[in-house]
Amino acid sequence: MDQESGHNNTLPWGKRGEYLVIFQFILFFGFIFLPVYPDFFDTGLFKNLTAIRWTILIATWIPAFFLGSLGAYNIKKYLTPLPYPVEDNQLVTTGMYALVRHPLYSSILFAAFGWTFFTMSFSHFCLTLVGFIFFNYKASREERWLIQRHPEYTDYAQRVKRFIPWVY
């Protein structure tokens, strides 16, 4: 165990989900630099839908902000980019974790969906879909490790949805 961080470094590189973190960064920067396609910016449709586009952007970015910031705050002591839980972690089921099991992943997905709709970008829609599949896989992997460490996680997972409160 690393004495400074309290994290378990006994597993070889790659066994705590390091590849998933690398892929997550690739998705993140890919989303930022991905061109908007098709480009509707100068069309009447884009302009006519301005109020709806802003409404959806705000309606997705507000929950994204709260899920991400409060979710990080709720697990600040155990926060790591790796899906493998830190050695001394406790199962957190309060705060944002009472609404969804993975509020940090939810935050990213809500923000990506909002931007995708705001720009009316099919290319961003496709990458958001890839992101959803990726975070679903990463969450599943993380949950297997959490169940090994916290058998009560199974009951928690039956009560609380994965990404979207009361939905999924």
C-alpha positions in Angstrom: 0.0 0.0 0.0 1.3 3.5 -0.9 1.7 5.2 2.5 1.1 8.7 1.1 -2.2 8.1 -0.7 -3.5 5.1 1.1 -4.1 3.5 -2.3 -3.4 -0.2 -3.0 -0.5 -0.5 -5.4 0.1 -4.2 -5.0 -1.7 -5.2 -8.2 0.3 -5.0 -11.4 -0.2 -2.2 -13.8 -3.4 -2.6 -15.8 -5.2 -4.7 -13.2 -7.0 -1.8 -11.5 -8.6 -0.4 -14.6 -5.7 1.8 -15.9 -6.6 1.0 -19.6 -10.2 2.1 -18.9 -8.9 5.5 -17.6 -6.8 5.9 -20.7 -9.7 5.2 -23.0 -11.9 7.6 -20.9 -9.3 10.4 -21.6 -9.3 9.5 -25.3 -13.1 9.8 -25.3 -13.1 13.0 -23.4 -10.6 14.8 -25.7 -12.2 13.2 -28.7 -15.5 14.7 -27.7 -13.9 18.1 -27.3 -12.1 18.1 -30.6 -14.7 16.2 -32.7 -16.1 18.5 -35.4 -19.8 19.2 -35.3 -21.4 17.2 -38.1 -23.6 18.1 -39.8 -23.0 21.8 -39.3 -26.5 23.3 -39.0 -25.2 26.6 -37.5 -26.3 28.8 -40.4 -29.7 27.2 -41.0 -33.1 28.4 -40.2 -33.9 25.2 -38.3 -30.9 25.7 -36.0 -32.0 29.3 -35.3 -35.7 28.4 -34.9 -34.8 25.8 -32.2 -32.6 28.1 -30.2 -35.0 28.3 -27.2 -35.4 24.5 -27.1 -31.7 23.9 -27.5 -30.9 26.3 -24.6 -33.6 24.7 -22.4 -32.2 21.2 -23.0 -28.6 22.4 -22.4 -29.5 24.0 -19.1 -31.8 21.1 -18.1 -28.9 18.7 -18.6 -25.9 20.8 -17.4 -27.5 21.7 -14.1 -27.9 18.0 -13.0 -24.4 17.3 -14.6 -22.9 20.0 -12.3 -24.6 18.8 -9.2 -24.0 15.1 -9.9 -20.4 15.7 -10.6 -19.5 18.2 -7.9 -21.6 16.7 -5.1 -20.7 13.2 -6.1 -17.0 14.0 -5.9 -17.5 15.7 -2.6 -19.4 12.7 -1.2 -16.4 10.4 -1.9 -13.6 12.9 -1.7 -11.6 10.7 0.6 -11.8 7.7 -1.8 -11.8 9.5 -5.1 -9.6 8.0 -7.8 -9.8 7.9 -11.6 -9.4 4.1 -11.4 -12.5 1.9 -11.2 -10.6 -0.3 -8.7 -11.6 0.9 -5.1 -8.9 2.3 -2.9 -7.7 -0.1 -0.1 -9.3 1.6 2.9 -12.6 2.7 1.3 -16.0 2.6 2.9 -19.1 2.1 0.8 -20.8 5.5 0.3 -24.6 5.3 -0.2 -25.6 8.8 0.9 -25.7 12.2 -0.8 -25.6 11.9 -4.6 -24.9 8.1 -4.1 -28.4 7.8 -2.7 -29.8 9.0 -6.1 -27.4 7.1 -8.5 -24.6 4.6 -8.0 -22.2 6.4 -10.4 -22.9 10.2 -10.2 -19.5 11.1 -11.7 -20.1 9.1 -14.8 -23.7 10.4 -14.9 -22.4 13.9 -14.8 -20.2 13.4 -17.9 -23.1 11.7 -19.8 -25.6 14.4 -18.9 -23.1 17.1 -20.0 -22.3 15.3 -23.3 -26.0 14.8 -24.1 -26.7 18.4 -23.5 -23.9 19.6 -25.7 -24.9 17.1 -28.4 -28.4 18.3 -28.5 -27.4 22.0 -28.3 -25.1 21.7 -31.3 -27.5 19.2 -33.1 -24.4 17.2 -33.9 -24.8 13.7 -35.1 -21.0 13.0 -34.7 -21.3 14.0 -31.0 -24.4 11.9 -30.7 -22.5 8.9 -31.9 -19.6 9.6 -29.5 -22.0 10.1 -26.6 -23.5 6.7 -27.4 -20.0 5.2 -27.3 -19.5 7.0 -24.0 -22.6 5.6 -22.6 -21.6 2.0 -23.6 -18.1 2.7 -22.2 -19.3 4.0 -18.8 -21.8 1.2 -18.5 -18.9 -1.3 -19.0 -16.6 0.6 -16.6 -19.4 0.8 -14.0 -20.0 -2.9 -14.3 -16.3 -3.6 -13.8 -16.2 -1.3 -10.8 -19.3 -2.9 -9.3 -17.8 -6.3 -9.4 -14.8 -5.1 -7.4 -17.1 -3.3 -5.0 -19.2 -6.4 -4.4 -16.0 -8.3 -3.6 -15.1 -5.7 -1.0 -18.6 -4.8 0.2 -21.1 -7.7 -0.1 -23.9 -5.2 0.9 -23.3 -3.5 -2.5 -25.7 -6.0 -4.1 -28.6 -4.7 -2.0 -27.6 -1.1 -2.7 -27.5 -1.8 -6.4 -31.0 -3.2 -6.3 -32.3 0.0 -4.6 -30.4 2.7 -6.5 -30.2 3.2 -10.3 -26.9 3.2 -12.1 -26.9 6.6 -14.0 -30.3 8.3 -14.1 -32.2 8.7 -10.9 -35.3 6.4 -10.8 -34.8 5.4 -14.5 -31.5 3.6 -15.2 
